[in-house]
Amino acid sequence: MELTVATFNLRNFTAADGDDAWALRVDAVAEMIRATGARIVGTQEGYLDMLRQLGERLPEFDWVGLGRRGGDLDEFCAVFHRRDGPVPDEVGHFWLSETPEVPASSGWDSSLPRMCTWVRFRGGAVGPGVPLVLYNTHLDHRGGRARLEGIRLICRRLAERRLRDGLPALLMGDLNAGEESPVVRFLREESGLVDAYTALSARAEGPTGIGRTFHAFRGGDGGDPIDYIFGTPDLTFRHTEVRREQVAGRYPSDHYPVVATVRLAEA
């Protein structure tokens, strides 16, 4: 049984965005999410009001999340999931710092508090009765050490849980890191995870053919991605794409969503 998932940085709300301000984009964001066919969507940069407005436009979805400064404060790494799809039966959060259980804590050279939201799904996630754990994050945009230590922390948590329950897992988000960065090299070479871009369906410009995922509302595909999906080896990526189309004449966000279809690997 296959499952389609996506990661999508929504771009936070700011009046400085002018014609690309959230109020003018929210309908396009909802339409893009629906068009991906994803049953689980990890989002980044959504504030509570943004997420509520998006939820109103996507009644077939529920969402879970927590603000990075605790409670409802600041940006969320919210996870949307279809009501008729996989069911979340456990949700947790930790911060990317030396004190990961302390809400709003910052680590290393991070410019802001950064966090990871994880969700354990059950019942039909990648097969009848097969649970799946999703880790959704947004790494720091300035601190190189914070990005690397943050992703190492997430991978340790993922591996520790795998030792306990053996569940398949996905890691996704805006990593603020190009393909030659220490973060992506670590994920591809040391983490034991599989890169969804190995199943990329359409090639773009550039040395790897993946192309940019952040475009600052300008479009185009030249450059490196900074948004990624990785999975444990018991998941097989069947199809991956970067959705670069406009909706009603505008880009829904300054990032493109990355969409992947996975299935449980053959034994």
LINCOR-V468994 format. One record per pair of residues at least 24 apart in sequence whose C-alpha atoms are under 10 Angstrom apart, sorted by the first residue. I is the first residue (numbers start at 1). J is the second residue. Records with the same first field share a line. If there is no record, write none. Layout:
# LINCOR-V468994
I = J / J
This chain:
# LINCOR-V468994
1 = 124 / 125 / 126 / 127 / 128 / 262 / 263 / 264
2 = 124 / 125 / 126 / 127 / 235 / 236 / 237 / 238 / 261 / 262 / 263 / 264
3 = 37 / 38 / 39 / 40 / 85 / 86 / 124 / 125 / 126 / 127 / 237 / 238 / 260 / 261 / 262 / 263 / 264
4 = 36 / 37 / 38 / 39 / 40 / 41 / 125 / 126 / 237 / 238 / 239 / 240 / 259 / 260 / 261 / 262 / 263
5 = 36 / 37 / 38 / 39 / 40 / 41 / 42 / 80 / 81 / 170 / 172 / 229 / 240 / 258 / 259 / 260 / 261 / 262
6 = 33 / 36 / 37 / 38 / 39 / 40 / 41 / 42 / 43 / 79 / 80 / 172 / 173 / 228 / 229 / 240 / 241 / 242 / 257 / 258 / 259 / 260 / 261
7 = 33 / 38 / 40 / 41 / 42 / 43 / 44 / 79 / 136 / 137 / 171 / 172 / 173 / 174 / 227 / 228 / 229 / 242 / 255 / 256 / 257 / 258 / 259 / 260
8 = 32 / 33 / 41 / 42 / 43 / 44 / 45 / 77 / 172 / 173 / 174 / 213 / 227 / 228 / 253 / 254 / 255 / 256 / 257 / 258 / 259
9 = 42 / 43 / 44 / 45 / 46 / 77 / 138 / 173 / 174 / 213 / 214 / 227 / 253 / 254 / 255 / 256 / 257 / 258
10 = 43 / 44 / 45 / 46 / 47 / 50 / 51 / 252 / 253 / 254 / 255 / 256 / 257
11 = 43 / 44 / 45 / 46 / 47 / 216 / 252 / 253 / 254 / 255
12 = 44 / 45 / 46 / 47 / 50 / 74 / 75 / 76 / 253 / 254
13 = 45 / 46 / 47 / 49 / 50
17 = 217
19 = 250
20 = 216 / 217 / 250 / 251 / 252 / 253 / 254
21 = 252 / 253
22 = 50 / 252 / 253
23 = 50 / 53
24 = 250 / 252
25 = 247 / 248 / 250 / 251 / 252 / 253
26 = 50 / 51 / 53 / 54 / 57 / 252 / 253
27 = 53 / 54 / 57 / 58 / 247 / 248 / 252
28 = 54 / 246 / 247 / 248 / 249 / 250 / 251 / 252 / 253
29 = 54 / 57 / 58 / 247 / 251 / 252 / 253 / 257
30 = 54 / 55 / 56 / 57 / 58 / 247 / 252
31 = 57 / 58 / 247 / 248 / 252
32 = 243 / 245 / 246 / 247 / 251 / 252 / 253 / 256 / 257
33 = 58 / 80 / 252 / 257 / 259
34 = 58 / 60 / 61
35 = 243 / 247
36 = 241 / 242 / 243 / 257 / 258 / 259 / 260
37 = 259 / 260 / 261
38 = 80 / 81 / 82 / 85 / 259 / 260 / 261
39 = 80 / 81 / 82 / 83 / 84 / 85 / 86 / 125
40 = 79 / 80 / 81 / 82 / 83 / 85 / 86 / 121 / 125 / 134 / 259
41 = 78 / 79 / 80 / 81 / 82 / 134 / 136 / 172 / 173 / 257 / 258 / 259
42 = 77 / 78 / 79 / 80 / 81 / 117 / 118 / 134 / 135 / 136 / 137 / 171 / 172 / 173 / 174 / 229 / 257
43 = 76 / 77 / 78 / 79 / 80 / 136 / 137 / 138 / 172 / 173 / 174 / 257
44 = 75 / 76 / 77 / 78 / 79 / 136 / 137 / 138 / 139 / 173 / 174
45 = 74 / 75 / 76 / 77 / 78 / 138 / 174
46 = 74 / 75 / 76 / 77 / 78
47 = 72 / 73 / 74 / 75 / 76 / 77 / 78
48 = 72 / 73 / 74 / 75 / 76 / 78
50 = 75
51 = 75 / 76 / 78 / 80
54 = 80
55 = 80
58 = 82
59 = 83
60 = 84 / 85
61 = 85
63 = 88
64 = 88 / 91 / 92 / 117 / 118 / 119
65 = 91 / 92 / 93 / 116 / 117 / 118 / 119 / 136
66 = 92 / 93 / 103 / 115 / 116 / 117
67 = 93 / 103 / 104 / 113 / 114 / 115 / 117
68 = 93 / 94 / 95 / 103 / 104 / 105 / 112 / 113 / 114 / 115 / 116 / 117
69 = 95 / 102 / 103 / 104 / 105 / 106 / 112 / 113 / 114 / 115
70 = 102 / 103 / 104 / 105 / 113
71 = 103 / 104
73 = 104
74 = 104 / 113
75 = 113 / 114 / 115 / 138
76 = 114 / 115 / 116 / 117 / 137 / 138
77 = 114 / 115 / 116 / 117 / 118 / 135 / 136 / 137 / 138 / 173 / 174
78 = 116 / 117 / 118 / 136 / 137
79 = 117 / 118 / 119 / 134 / 135 / 136
81 = 121
84 = 124
85 = 121 / 122 / 123 / 124 / 125
86 = 120 / 121 / 122 / 123 / 124 / 125 / 126 / 127 / 129 / 130 / 131 / 132
87 = 119 / 120 / 121 / 122 / 123 / 124 / 125 / 131 / 132
88 = 118 / 119 / 120 / 121 / 122 / 123 / 125 / 131 / 132 / 133 / 134
89 = 119 / 120 / 121 / 122 / 123 / 131
90 = 118 / 119 / 120 / 121 / 122 / 133
91 = 117 / 118 / 119 / 120 / 121 / 133 / 134
92 = 116 / 117 / 118 / 119 / 120 / 135
93 = 117 / 118 / 119 / 135 / 136 / 137
94 = 118 / 137 / 153 / 154 / 157
95 = 137 / 150 / 153 / 154
96 = 137 / 138 / 139 / 140 / 146 / 147 / 149 / 150 / 151 / 152 / 153 / 154
97 = 146 / 149 / 150 / 153
98 = 149 / 150 / 153
100 = 150 / 153
106 = 140 / 146
107 = 140 / 143 / 145 / 146 / 147 / 149 / 150
108 = 143 / 144 / 145 / 146 / 147 / 148 / 149 / 150
109 = 140 / 142 / 143 / 144 / 145 / 146 / 147 / 149
110 = 139 / 140 / 141 / 142 / 143 / 144 / 145 / 146 / 147 / 150
111 = 140 / 141 / 142 / 143 / 146
112 = 139 / 140 / 141 / 142 / 143 / 146
113 = 139 / 140
114 = 138 / 139 / 140 / 146 / 147 / 150
115 = 139 / 140 / 150 / 154
116 = 150 / 151 / 153 / 154 / 171 / 172 / 173
117 = 154
118 = 154 / 158 / 169 / 170 / 171
119 = 169
120 = 167 / 169
121 = 169
125 = 168 / 262 / 263 / 264
126 = 168 / 235 / 261 / 262 / 263 / 264 / 265
127 = 263 / 264
130 = 167 / 168 / 264
131 = 165 / 166 / 167 / 168 / 169
132 = 166 / 167 / 168 / 169 / 170 / 235
133 = 158 / 161 / 162 / 167 / 168 / 169 / 170 / 171 / 231
134 = 158 / 168 / 169 / 170 / 171 / 172 / 231
135 = 169 / 170 / 171 / 172 / 173 / 229 / 230 / 231
136 = 170 / 171 / 172 / 173 / 174 / 229
137 = 171 / 172 / 173 / 174 / 175
138 = 172 / 173 / 174 / 175 / 176 / 227
139 = 173 / 174 / 175 / 176 / 177 / 183
140 = 174 / 175 / 176 / 177
141 = 174 / 175 / 176 / 177
142 = 176
143 = 176
144 = 176 / 177 / 181 / 182 / 183
145 = 182 / 183
146 = 183
147 = 175 / 176 / 177 / 181 / 182 / 183
148 = 175 / 177 / 181 / 182 / 183 / 184 / 186 / 187
149 = 183
150 = 175 / 183
151 = 175 / 183 / 184 / 186 / 187 / 191
152 = 183 / 186 / 187 / 190 / 191
155 = 187 / 191 / 192 / 193
156 = 191
158 = 232
159 = 191 / 192 / 232
162 = 232
166 = 234
167 = 232 / 234
168 = 231 / 232 / 233 / 234 / 235 / 264 / 265
169 = 193 / 230 / 231 / 232 / 233 / 234 / 235
170 = 194 / 196 / 229 / 230 / 231 / 232 / 235 / 262
171 = 195 / 228 / 229 / 230 / 231 / 232
172 = 196 / 227 / 228 / 229 / 230 / 231 / 258
173 = 226 / 227 / 228 / 229 / 230 / 257 / 258
174 = 213 / 214 / 225 / 226 / 227 / 228 / 229 / 255
175 = 225 / 226 / 227 / 228 / 229
176 = 214 / 225 / 226 / 227 / 228
177 = 224 / 225 / 226 / 227 / 228
178 = 212 / 223 / 224 / 225 / 226 / 227 / 228
179 = 208 / 210 / 223 / 224 / 225 / 226
180 = 224
181 = 226
184 = 226 / 228
187 = 230
188 = 230
191 = 230 / 232
192 = 230 / 231 / 232 / 233
193 = 229 / 230 / 231 / 232 / 233 / 234 / 235
194 = 229 / 230 / 231 / 232 / 233 / 234 / 235 / 236 / 237
195 = 228 / 229 / 230 / 231 / 232 / 233 / 236 / 237 / 240
196 = 228 / 229 / 230 / 231 / 235 / 236 / 237 / 238 / 239 / 240 / 241 / 258 / 259 / 260 / 261 / 262
197 = 228 / 229 / 230 / 237 / 239 / 240 / 241 / 242 / 258 / 259 / 260
198 = 230 / 237 / 238 / 239 / 240
199 = 236 / 237 / 238 / 239 / 240 / 241 / 260 / 261 / 262
200 = 237 / 238 / 239 / 240 / 241 / 242 / 258 / 259 / 260
201 = 238 / 239 / 240 / 241 / 242 / 260
202 = 239 / 240 / 241 / 242
203 = 241 / 242
204 = 242
210 = 241 / 242
211 = 242
212 = 242 / 244 / 255 / 256
213 = 242 / 243 / 244 / 254 / 255 / 256 / 257 / 258
214 = 253 / 254 / 255 / 256 / 257
215 = 244 / 251 / 253 / 254 / 255 / 256
216 = 251 / 253 / 254 / 255 / 256
217 = 250 / 251 / 252 / 253 / 254 / 255 / 256
218 = 250 / 251 / 254 / 255
219 = 244 / 245 / 246 / 250 / 251 / 254 / 255 / 256
220 = 244 / 245
221 = 256
225 = 255 / 256 / 258
226 = 255
227 = 255 / 256 / 257 / 258
228 = 257 / 258 / 259 / 260
229 = 258 / 259 / 260
230 = 260
231 = 262
232 = 264 / 265
233 = 264 / 265
234 = 262 / 263 / 264 / 265 / 266 / 267
235 = 261 / 262 / 263 / 264 / 265 / 266
236 = 261 / 262 / 263 / 264 / 265 / 266
237 = 261 / 262 / 263 / 264 / 265
238 = 262 / 263
